[in-house]
Amino acid sequence: MIDDKLMKLRNLVSYWEWKSKSCHKFWVKETYQELLKARQMLKEYKAKHYPSTPATPLLTQAKPFLRMDDWSEKFENYE
């Protein structure tokens, strides 16, 4: 199911992001304030209508670092 309100809010956020990046430096403060308002409206809408989805994506556990020397040593000493 496509949520039209959610799509409109996302488009509004992307519009203000574009507008704040491409506007004259005289208008940066105003466009940035509008961007913050749009982000806040999107955040509130998502919290109200989609409470089960996390705000930020879950990160997977990182694999422990293994130096290339230790990894390739198995192949060098294979004989």
Buried (B, 14 or more C-beta within 10 A) or exposed (E): EEEEEBEEBBEBBEBBBEBBEEEEEEEEEEBBEBBEEBBEBBEEBBEEEEEEEEEEEEEEEEEEEEEEEEEEEEEEEEE
